[in-house]
Amino acid sequence: MSATGQVVGFVGAGKMGEPMVGRLVGAGFSVQVYARRPEVRERLAAAGAVPVDSVAAVAGEADIVISCLFSDAQLLEVATGPDGLMANAKAGTVVVSHTTGTVSTLVNLMAEFPDGPVLVDAPVSGGAHDIAAGKLTVLLGGPDDAVARAQPVLAAYADPVITTGGLGTALNLKLINNVLFASNAQLVAGAVELAKNLGVPETSLFAALEHCSGGSRAATYVQSAGGVQNFGKVVAPFMRKDVAACIEAAADRGVELGQLRTVAETGPLDLS
């Protein structure tokens, strides 16, 4: 029995997932984890987790299951079927999905397994270094009781955990944030072009924006990347994926992104 009395199952111990497992073990949880690669299983075992041989084994013993997977396709691969999470988890289990995917995927899973576990959506903001410091931002949506059970577990590596409402609200909020950030970045890139045309040095622009009302987190990120060109090389591929995901999710709900999509897709950065 763990110090907390809870067994946490974990699927998706990759770049983000592996440090999550380490933080969970450090917080006193008994963590059973499924990982395909032998070297990952060895590292996780050395860290105090218990490697198991299948997704079904992860699901069957856990009070909370955390899934840290890249896409809806990967989530469906481990969640569905007779050997998947949904068929093997106990009825009272809470399954936490960190995947930034579509709400319809989660709703369909719940409908397909009405007597199965309860799903909550928990998209994240931050990187592996934030997880290691216990400072990952997690948005959390779902039924109140399931959210209340998941929160103290996620607190092992997340601060803040921001509750957003019912199932799907966290995903929708994450996608809104992503397209808003993309739009802000496009506006910053446009401001840099305007400054150049007006004879204002880029360094002066960013120095002023740190204190003026036009400043933004996007401007800070562009500055720390060394300017628009470097920012575009490093960040644009990820932002492009985020914008596409937001467009897909909005279309899935029959919603138009309006001005946010226009700005995100038509600014100086290639995000379309």
HELIX and SHEET records of a PDB file:
HELIX    1   1 GLY A   17  GLY A   26  1                                  10    
HELIX    2   2 PRO A   38  ALA A   47  1                                  10    
HELIX    3   3 VAL A   55  GLU A   61  1                                   7    
HELIX    4   4 ASP A   72  ALA A   79  1                                   8    
HELIX    5   5 LEU A   85  ASN A   88  1                                   4    
HELIX    6   6 VAL A  103  GLU A  112  1                                  10    
HELIX    7   7 ALA A  128  ALA A  132  1                                   5    
HELIX    8   8 ASP A  144  LEU A  154  1                                  11    
HELIX    9   9 THR A  169  ASN A  197  1                                  29    
HELIX   10  10 GLU A  202  LEU A  209  1                                   8    
HELIX   11  11 ARG A  217  SER A  224  1                                   8    
HELIX   12  12 VAL A  228  ASP A  252  1                                  25    
HELIX   13  13 GLN A  259  THR A  266  1                                   8    
SHEET    1   A 6 VAL A  50  VAL A  52  0                                        
SHEET    2   A 6 SER A  30  TYR A  34  1                                        
SHEET    3   A 6 VAL A   7  VAL A  11  1                                        
SHEET    4   A 6 ILE A  64  SER A  67  1                                        
SHEET    5   A 6 VAL A  94  SER A  97  1                                        
SHEET    6   A 6 VAL A 118  ASP A 121  1                                        
SHEET    1   B 3 VAL A 124  SER A 125  0                                        
SHEET    2   B 3 LEU A 136  GLY A 141 -1                                        
SHEET    3   B 3 ALA A 158  GLY A 165  1                                        
END                                                                             
